[in-house]
Amino acid sequence: MESQFNKADKDLSALNTKEISIEVKDEINTTISKISGIEEISLVHLEEYKLGDKICFTNLSENKYFVINIDDEMSKSLIYLPTRSLEYKILFDDDAVPYSSETFKGSKHTIKMRIASEEEIYGYRNLANNVMDQRGETTYYPHATANIETHNRGVFAARNTIDGQTATNGHGYFPYESWGIGKKEDAEIMVDFGREVEVDKIALYLRADYPHDTYWKALTIVFSDGTRKDAQTIKTGDAQYIEFDKKRITWIKLMDFKIADEPGIFAALIELEVYGTDIKNI
């Protein structure tokens, strides 16, 4: 017969399959603030951030999809986390330029994490959106990368194209952060989803700060399944939707940008949205 103690251990183990935690650590990995819980947690960090600080999320559950709100000034992100941990470095100086001026400021910060619902995961949505995305290597998705970022500056980084900001009539600091390519003729940008998804449409928001800007009149979309689609684009800051047959892919890439013969010198991308659904394993 199973003892009460063994039964209690099993019950506790079952509860812990949904355990998650948030920690704020300094540059030498000393924990400053921490909270753990089941399914949904909220950490209130009562100190000003310092250079080298990072927010660390740990997932001891069986789940891989989470909704995280990294800062009071930022919108929430639905992310895919295939590993057990996520490290988010607090941004300063040039790296902080693509964010609102109050982001990460002050001595009171609320950080939230919860397991995503099935409705959130499997509903038709913009699968590329991730305001938490950062430059460099990552353990969570979606993640944007490019072979060029103008002057290697944060204000022109690839991650700006999936942060949810769609104001197109300016350039530079928030809310006009964009992906800039300078004059590189073979520029490419890719969004990696970290798993297979099913997509059928993208939306492009081209930067439209005329007459400073020109625009791309055409580009090529490349999919991880080996297919390609040539697309024509026009001079507008409004969303431009490009539809195609449903595809199961792990990443999408834009390349072969054709610049229009316009007075402006620069062409840039404000936002890339990729619409579709996660694939449910039965």
N, C-alpha and C positions, 0 to 999 in steps of 0.2 A: 504493500500500500504506500502511496506517495505521502511523504511527511508534509506537515504544514510548512516547514522551513523550505523544502524544495519547491513547493507550490508558490510560496512567496517570492523565491528567487526567480522563477519563471515569469511570474506576473510582472516583477520589476524589470526583467529583461525585455519583455514585450513593450513596456512603457518606454524604455530607453531607445527603442528602434526609431523614435521620433525626436530624439534629443539633438538640440542645436545650441551653439554658443557664439557670443560676440566678445572680443577682447580688443582693447586699445593698448598697443605696445609702443615703447619708445625705440630709439635707434639701436639700442643694445638688447632689444627684445625683452625688456622688463615690463611686466603687465601693470598697467596703470588702472584700468577699469575692466570689469568682466561681469558677464551674466550668462547663465545657462538656463535652459527650460525645454519644454515640450511643445513642438509645433509652431509656436509664435512667441517671440521675445522682443523686448525693447530695452536698450541700454541708454541711460542718461549719463553722459560723460561731463563732469563738472570741472574741466580744466581747459585752458587755451592749448590748442595744438602747437607743437614745436616741430622744427625741421627734423625729419627722420621718423616721425610718428606714423603708425599704420594701424588700420583696422583689420583684425583677423577674424574670419568666420570659420567655424568648424561644424561639420555635418556628420553626426554619428548615426543619422537615420538612413533608411533605405531609399530616400527620395533624392532626386537630382534636379528638381525645379523649385526655385525659391523666388519670393518677392522680397526685395531689399530696398530700403530707403536709407541711403548712406549719409544724408545730411538734410536738415530742415529746409534748405534752400533748393534742393534738387527733387525732381520727381522720382517715383519708385521705378525699379527695374525688375522685369521678370527674366531671370537668368537661368541658364542651364549649367549645372556644376557637376561634371562627371567624376571629380575627385572629392576627397574628404575636406579640403580646406581652400580658402580664398584669402588672399592678402591684398588690401587696397591701401596704397600709400597716400598720405595726405599731401595735397599739392600746394606749392608755393611759387612765387615769382612768375616766370614765363609760363610754366605748366598750368598755373591757375587762371590765366587770362581767358580761356574759353568758358569760364564759369561766372555766374553772377558775383558781383564784388563782395557780397556778404557770405558766400559759401565758405565753410570751414572757419569762419571768424567767430570771436567771442569766447566765453567761458562756459557755455551750456549747449551741449549737442545731444540730439536724440537720434539714435541709430536703431533701425527696426529690421527684423528678419522674420519671415514666416514661410511655411511650406505652401507652395502654390496649389490652388484647387484644380481639379480636372477641367472645370469649365474654362479657367484661365489658360491652362496649358493647351487644350485641344480645340479651342475656338479659333475661327478664322481671324487672323490678326497680322500686324506688321511684325514679322519675325526678326527683323534686323535691329529693332529698337533696343538700345542699352546705354542709358546715360552714364552708367558706371564704367563703361569701357575705358581702358587706359592704354597708353602707348607701351610698346614692348611686349614681352611674353606674358601670357595669361593662363589661368587655369579655369576660366569661366567664359561663357559665350552668350550672345554673339560677340565677335571681335573683328574690328576693322584694321587692315594694314594696307600700306601702299609702298611703291618703290621710290617715291619722292614726296616730300613735304616742304613747301617753300621755306627756304632759309632754316630748315629743321626747327621751326617754331611751333609751339603748342597751338597757337591761334590758327594754324593752317594744317593741323594734324588730321590723319584719316579718321580717328575716332569721332571727330566733330560731325561726321556725316550720319551717325546713327544715334545722336543724342536727343533727338526729338525737337530740336529748334529749327523752325522753318521760315524765319524772317530772312528775306532775300534782298532787300533794297539797301543794303549797306555792306561794309566789309571791315574786318578787324575784330575788335574785342566783342565779347558777349553783348547782345545775342546774335551777332553776325559772324561767329566763328564758322570756318569753312575748311574744305580740303583744297589747298592751293598747290599748283604744280609748277609754278614759275613758267618757264617756256620749254619744259621737257617734252619732247615729241613722243616718247614711248611710255608716257605715264600710265600706271595701272593702279586700281584700287580694288581690294577684295574684302568681302565679308564672309567670315567663317562661322558657321552655325554650330560646329562641334558635334553634330549628329546629323542623320538624314532627316530632311523635312520635305514637304510637298508644297511647291509654289506655282503660281500662275500669273503673277503680275508684279511689276515694280513701279515705283513713283520716283521721279527725279525732280529735285528743286535746284535749278541752276542759279548761281549768284547773279543778281541783276542790278548791280550798283552802277548804272550807266550815267555818264559816259566813261567812268573809270574802267568798266568791264566790257568785254565782248562776250561771246558765248560759243558753245560747241554746236555745230549744225548736224553732227552725226557722231555716233560712237558704236562700239560693239559690246554686246553682253556675252560673256562666256560662262558656261555652267560646268559644274564638276562632273557631269555625266558625259562630257565631251562635245556637247552641242553648243551652237553659237546663234546669236540673233543680231543682225544689223538694225539699228534704230535711227530714225531721223528726229532731231530736236529743233525747237524754235526759240526765238528770242522772247522769253517771258520768265518772270519770277514765280509764276504759278506752277502748281504740280503738273508734271507731264507723265501720264500713265502709259505704260507699255505692257500689253498683255501677250500671253503665249500659252500654248498647251501645257497642262500640268506636268511638272517635272519633279522627280525625286532627286534631291541634290544635297551635298554637304557644304558647298560654298558657291558664291557667285562673284564674278569679276567684271569690271568695266575697263575697257581699253580702246585703243585706236581712235582717240578723240580727234575730231576734225574741227578746227577752229574756223569760225566765220570771218569773212572779210569785213571787219567793222573797225571804227576808229579806236575803240578800247584796246588795251594791250593784254589784259589778264582775263582768263576764264577759270571759273572755280565751281565746285559743287558744295551746296549748303547741306543737302540731306538726301539720303538714299533709303527708300522704304521698300521692303520685300514682303509681299503678301502671300499668305498660305497657312498651312496647318502643321502642327507636329503629328508624327505618325504614331498611332497607338499600337503597342504590341499586345496582341491577344493571346 
